[in-house]
């Protein structure tokens, strides 16, 4: 069995060796640039980890793992354009280095490339893998649309938010694991359990992100604390605060949500104080534990030796206690 870090090294090396020899260069240079940024590569690593539960040699899964990573980076490229983000992983985003049109077109090309890489899987798995991959791509679009619509609403409910992050974040983690399992020869039951493991882990991961944006250590978290508060992002924290606030607390929250001219530090402090009074941190931590426990239950049920599941167990524990 390989460790997660060993698999990361393998897939990093494989992706670094990719060469796009077609022209024009203006289409492919942004793709090379995006893929050279690195990152955690959690999705291809999860795919290889699932594959490795059933097969020792992971190289046959490299094309599909590359496909999932190219797809993920395509979504980031278009997300950055929609959000007008200037930086990604410490580097300028594609629309800043080139322009908006380059980001759109190179992103489109990445989507096609992702399908090409994914379709290199063995023919006996081709339909099932491509059907799941296509469904996942649709669901991510649905999640992104929900997220955009939430920006215009002040009545977003907990269950709506959880469904949005399931679609926007979790389904790709879940699909990565299930595809890896299918390619490795897992039973249908095991593939479904690994899918559920990824789904629940993904929701817990995003909830932890919401928590860290308010309560994380900026020096460790790697970005400024309170960004979600400043832009009134409909996170689990804000939704639960509005749900549990007293009339007076709700009035103060509404003030900070609607005020246009404000001191950023003052707004972050005031909203965080309200979160503390309402007890939002504990509510969020309890929900993270709930989804992490669900993920662990699904993993325990996977019908392989416990020793082989140690790396995936470690991943859940790291997620629960991470500070970045």
N, C-alpha and C positions, 0 to 999 in steps of 0.2 A: 504493500500500500504506500502511495505517495502522500506526503504532507501537502497542505494547501500551499505553502510557500514554494515547495518543489514544483507543483503544478503551475503556479504563477510564473515561475522562471521558464518553464517549458513553453507556455503559451506566449509569453513575452518574446522569447527568442523566435518562435514561429512567425508571429505577427511582424516582428522587426525585419524578417527576411522577405516579406511580401514585396513584390515589385509590380507596379502598374505600368505596363509598357505601351498601352494604347495612347493615342493622341486625341485631342489637343491637351497639352500639359496643364493648361489653365483649368481643366475639369478635374484632373487627377492630383495635382499638387495640393489642393486643400484637403483631399482625402488622406494623403500621406502625412500631411501636417497634423490632422486630427488624431490619426492612429499613433503618431509618434509621441503624443502627450502622455501616454502610459495610463496611470490610474490604478485602481485596485483590481480591475478585471475580475470582479467578483462573479459575474455571470458565466464566462467561459470556465473559470476555476470550478464553480459549482457543477457545471456540466461534466467536466473531467472527473470530479470527485464522485459523482453518481455513476459514471461509466466505470470508474476504478473499483467500485463495490463489486463488480461482476467480472471485469477483465483486468489482467495485469498490465498489458501493453496499451497505453492510452493514445498512442499516435494515430490510430484509425479515426479517432474522434476529433482530431485537430481542425478539420475543415468545418465541421458543424460548430465547434467552439469558436472558431474565427467568425463564422456567420453571425452568431449571437452577439459577439463583441462589435462587429461592424454595424449591425442593426442598432445596438444600444447607442453607439457614437453618432449614428445618423439622427436619432431622436434628440440627442444633446445639441447637435449642430442646429437643428430647426428650433429647439427650445430656446437656445441662446439668441437666435434671431427674433423670436416672438417676444422675449423678455428684454430685448435690447441690452443684453449682458455684454460687458466689455472684456471680462476675464473668464477663463475656464482652466482650472488646474494651474493657476499662476501665469498663464500665457494669454495673449490676446486672442479673442474669438475670431472665427473665420470671417464673419461679416465686417470685422474691424481691420483685419489684415488685407482682405480682398474687398468685397462689397456684398450687399444684400443678395444680388442676383447670383453671385458665385456660391453663396451659402445655400440658396434654394436648389440650384442645379446640381452642385456637388453632393448635397444631401440626397437628392433624388437618385443620383448614380450609386451612392452608398447603399440605398435600399435595394436596388437591383443586384448589386454585388453580394449583399447579405443573403438574398435568395439563391444566388449562384453557389455560394459556399455551402449553404445548408443543403442544397439539392445534390451535393456530392456524397451524401450518405448512401449506404447500401440500398439497392432497389427494394428489397423485402420490407424495409422500414420507411420507404420514401413517402407513400401516401399519408401514413399516420403522422410522421414528423412534419411534413409540409402543411397538413391540415391544422395541426396544433400551432405551428409557427404563424400561419396566416390568421387564425383566430386570435392569437396573442397580439399580433400587430393591430388588428381591429380594436381590441379591448384597450390597448394603450392610447389609441386615438380617442376612444370614448372617455377614458379617464382624464386626458388632457382637456377635452371639451368641457367636462364637468368642472374641472379646476378653473378654467377661464370664466365659466358662468358664475361660479361661486364668488368671483371678484365683485360682481354686481349685486350680490345678495347679502342681506344681514340676518337671514332666517335659516341658515344652513344647520341641519340637524346632525347629531353624532353619527347615525346610521348612514346618512348620505356621505359624510366625510370619509368614513371607514370604507365605503364602497368605492369612492373616488381613489383613495390611496391603494386599494386592492388592485384596481384596474391600471392606475398610472405606474405603480412601482412593483407590486407583488407578482403580477402574472408573468413577468419576464423572468424573475428569479425561479418561479415555479416551473415554467416551461423549460428553462435551462436544465433543471434537475430531471424532469420527466424525459426530455429528449436524450440526455446522457444515459438514463436508466434503460430506455427502450433500445438504444444503440448497443448497450452492453449486454442485452439479452435478458433483462429483468422480466418478471411476470407482470401481467396487467395490474395486479393488486399492488405489487411493490412500486411500480411506476406511479400509480395513483397516490400512494402514501407519500412518496417523495415529492410529488406535486403539492400535496397538502402541507407538507413540511415547509416547502419554499414559500407557499402562499402566506402561511401564518408568520413565518420568519420575516417576510417582507413588510407586513403590516406593523409588526413589532419594531422593525428597523426604522420605518418612517415616523412612528410615534416617538421613538427615542430621539430622532432628529428634531422633532417639534420641541421636545423637552430640553435638549441641549441648546437650542437657539435662545432659550430664556435663561436656563440655569447652568449652562456650560461655562468652562473657563476659556476665555478668548485665546489665551496663549496656547492652550492645548487643542481647542476646537478648530483652530486654523482660519476662522473668520469672525467678524465682529458679532458680538452677542446682541440680540434684540432686533435683528433685521426683519423678522416676521412681524414684530410689534409695530415697527415704524411704517410698514406698508399695509397694515391691517389684514394680513393674510389670515384666511379662515383656517386656522390650525385647530387641532384637538384642544389645545390650551384655551384659545379664545372661545370656541364653541361651548366648552364646559363651564367657563367663567360666566358667560352670558346666561347659561342654563341655571346655574346655582347662585347667582348674585342676588343680594337683597335689592330692594327698590333703589336705595341710595347708591349701592355699588354699581348697579346696572346703569344708573344715570351718569356716574363718573366714567364708566367704561364707554358709554355712548359719546360722551364729550370727547374723549381721546380718539375714538374711531372717526369722528366727524370733523374734528378741528383741522384747519388747513395750515395755519401759521403756528408753529410750535418749535420748542427747543428739543432736539432729538434725545439728548441724555435725560431731560426732564420727563419726556413721554415714556421712555423705557423704564425709568425708575417708578413712575406713577402706576403704570400698568402692571409691572412686576409686583409692586406692593399689593395691588388689588388681587392678583393671582394668589399671593401668599395668604391674604385674609380669607379668600374663598376656598383655599385648599386644593387648587388645581393640580399642583405638582403630584400630590398623593394619588389623585384620580387618574392621572396619566401613567404614573408608575404602576398602578394596579392593572391598568389595561395592557401595558407592555408585558407584565408578568402573565396575564391571561393568555395573550397570543403566543408568548414564548413557551408556555406550558403546553398549549395545543400543538405547537411545532414539535416539541419533544415527544409528545404522545404518538404523533405520526411517525417520527423517526424510530422510536422503540418498536413499533409494529412492523417495520421493514424486516423482511425475512432473510437477513444475512447475519453473520457472526458479529457480536457486540464489538469485538476488537476492530472490525472494519469501519464501524460507525463513529469511532472516537474523534476523528477530525471534524465531522459534521457536528458532533456534540460540542466540541471546543468552539466552533463557530457561533453557536447559539449563546454560549457563556460569554464569549467576547462581545457579542452584540448587547447582551444584557448590561454589561458593566463598562462598555466603551465610553470614552470621553471625547471622541472625535467622530 
